[in-house]
Amino acid sequence: MSNNKTIDKPDFIVLSLTFNSINFIKKLDTSNMGEIIKLNRMNPVIEAERPYYLVFGSYELEGTLYNKIVDFLNHSNNLDLCLGIIGSGNRNIGPEYLITPKRICREFNLDMIFSFEAAGLSKDVEYMNNYLNDKYGKNEENL
């Protein structure tokens, strides 16, 4: 694998407690994606093998999700391979919307690539498909 993170199609590593995050990712066009890897909510620490986007929601009940994400990012070279965060949440919770994804971005100096509410709307899917196509859709066959 090359050192240029934008050449290969990225994996999507997902921690989804309510299934909104995984349901959103499953709606995307997989032609510009690597694997979709679901983290085990009880023990989410795995070793990422390729560049990936980390997808998770906004849960801040005594660090319900936060601590699991921190443990995952601190494991091996997972932080180095992370291309950014895709966060989900519920706008009805006001200022706590995306609280965990924003906190992880701030503390680990990661970019929030995109955010969506619940399992995402069709415009959210379209945006992410366009983003992935623009970034990863070009390959040697298309040149």
C-alpha positions as CSV (number, residue, x, y, z in Angstrom):
1,M,0.0,0.0,0.0
2,S,1.3,3.5,-0.8
3,N,1.8,6.2,1.8
4,N,-0.7,8.4,0.0
5,K,-3.9,8.0,1.9
6,T,-6.1,9.2,-1.0
7,I,-5.1,6.5,-3.6
8,D,-6.9,3.5,-2.1
9,K,-10.6,3.4,-1.4
10,P,-11.1,4.0,2.3
11,D,-12.6,1.6,4.8
12,F,-15.5,2.8,7.0
13,I,-15.2,1.7,10.6
14,V,-18.6,2.1,12.4
15,L,-19.6,2.1,16.0
16,S,-23.4,2.2,16.0
17,L,-25.4,1.9,19.2
18,T,-28.8,2.7,17.6
19,F,-28.0,1.4,14.1
20,N,-28.4,4.9,12.6
21,S,-24.7,5.2,11.7
22,I,-24.5,1.7,10.1
23,N,-27.8,2.2,8.3
24,F,-26.5,5.5,6.8
25,I,-23.2,3.9,5.6
26,K,-25.1,1.0,4.0
27,K,-27.0,3.5,1.8
28,L,-23.8,4.7,0.2
29,D,-22.5,3.7,-3.2
30,T,-19.9,1.0,-2.3
31,S,-17.9,1.5,-5.5
32,N,-15.7,4.1,-3.9
33,M,-15.4,2.4,-0.5
34,G,-13.3,-0.3,1.0
35,E,-14.7,-2.5,3.7
36,I,-17.4,-1.6,6.1
37,I,-16.2,-2.7,9.5
38,K,-18.6,-2.8,12.4
39,L,-17.0,-2.4,15.8
40,N,-18.2,-4.5,18.6
41,R,-19.9,-2.2,21.1
42,M,-18.7,-4.2,24.1
43,N,-15.0,-4.3,23.0
44,P,-14.5,-2.0,20.0
45,V,-10.7,-2.1,20.0
46,I,-9.4,-3.6,16.8
47,E,-6.4,-2.8,14.7
48,A,-7.2,-0.8,11.6
49,E,-5.2,-2.1,8.6
50,R,-6.0,0.6,6.0
51,P,-7.0,4.3,5.9
52,Y,-10.5,4.7,7.1
53,Y,-13.3,7.0,8.1
54,L,-14.6,6.6,11.6
55,V,-18.4,6.8,11.9
56,F,-20.3,7.1,15.2
57,G,-23.1,9.0,16.9
58,S,-23.6,11.4,19.7
59,Y,-23.9,9.6,23.1
60,E,-22.4,11.3,26.1
61,L,-24.0,9.4,29.0
62,E,-21.0,9.0,31.3
63,G,-18.7,8.5,28.4
64,T,-20.8,5.7,26.9
65,L,-19.3,6.0,23.5
66,Y,-16.5,8.5,24.1
67,N,-14.3,6.1,26.1
68,K,-14.8,3.3,23.5
69,I,-13.7,5.7,20.7
70,V,-10.7,6.9,22.6
71,D,-9.6,3.4,23.3
72,F,-10.0,2.5,19.6
73,L,-8.0,5.5,18.4
74,N,-5.3,5.0,20.9
75,H,-4.8,1.4,19.9
76,S,-1.8,0.6,17.6
77,N,-1.6,3.0,14.6
78,N,-5.4,3.5,14.4
79,L,-5.1,7.3,14.9
80,D,-2.6,7.6,12.1
81,L,-4.9,5.8,9.6
82,C,-8.0,7.8,10.5
83,L,-9.0,10.1,7.6
84,G,-11.6,11.8,9.6
85,I,-14.9,11.6,11.5
86,I,-18.4,11.2,10.1
87,G,-20.8,11.9,12.9
88,S,-24.5,11.3,13.5
89,G,-26.9,12.8,16.0
90,N,-30.3,14.2,16.8
91,R,-30.8,17.9,16.5
92,N,-33.6,17.7,19.0
93,I,-31.0,17.5,21.8
94,G,-29.9,21.0,21.1
95,P,-26.3,21.9,22.0
96,E,-25.5,18.3,22.6
97,Y,-26.0,17.5,18.9
98,L,-22.8,15.8,17.7
99,I,-21.2,16.3,21.1
100,T,-19.1,13.2,21.0
101,P,-17.9,13.4,17.4
102,K,-17.0,17.1,17.9
103,R,-15.1,16.3,21.1
104,I,-13.2,13.5,19.5
105,C,-12.3,15.8,16.5
106,R,-11.1,18.5,18.9
107,E,-9.1,16.2,21.2
108,F,-7.5,14.1,18.5
109,N,-7.1,16.9,15.9
110,L,-9.3,15.1,13.3
111,D,-11.5,16.6,10.7
112,M,-15.3,16.3,10.8
113,I,-15.8,15.2,7.2
114,F,-19.6,15.1,7.4
115,S,-22.5,14.9,9.9
116,F,-26.0,13.8,9.5
117,E,-29.1,13.4,11.6
118,A,-30.6,10.0,12.5
119,A,-29.9,7.6,9.6
120,G,-29.5,10.5,7.1
121,L,-31.7,11.9,4.4
122,S,-31.4,11.3,0.6
123,K,-29.5,14.6,0.3
124,D,-27.0,13.4,2.9
125,V,-26.4,10.2,1.0
126,E,-26.0,12.2,-2.3
127,Y,-23.5,14.5,-0.6
128,M,-21.4,11.6,0.7
129,N,-21.5,9.7,-2.6
130,N,-20.3,12.9,-4.4
131,Y,-17.6,13.4,-1.8
132,L,-16.3,9.8,-2.2
133,N,-16.6,9.9,-6.0
134,D,-14.6,13.2,-6.2
135,K,-11.9,11.9,-3.8
136,Y,-11.7,8.2,-4.7
137,G,-13.6,7.7,-8.0
138,K,-10.6,8.2,-10.2
139,N,-8.5,5.1,-10.9
140,E,-6.1,4.0,-13.6
141,E,-9.0,2.5,-15.7
142,N,-10.7,5.9,-15.8
143,L,-7.6,7.9,-16.8
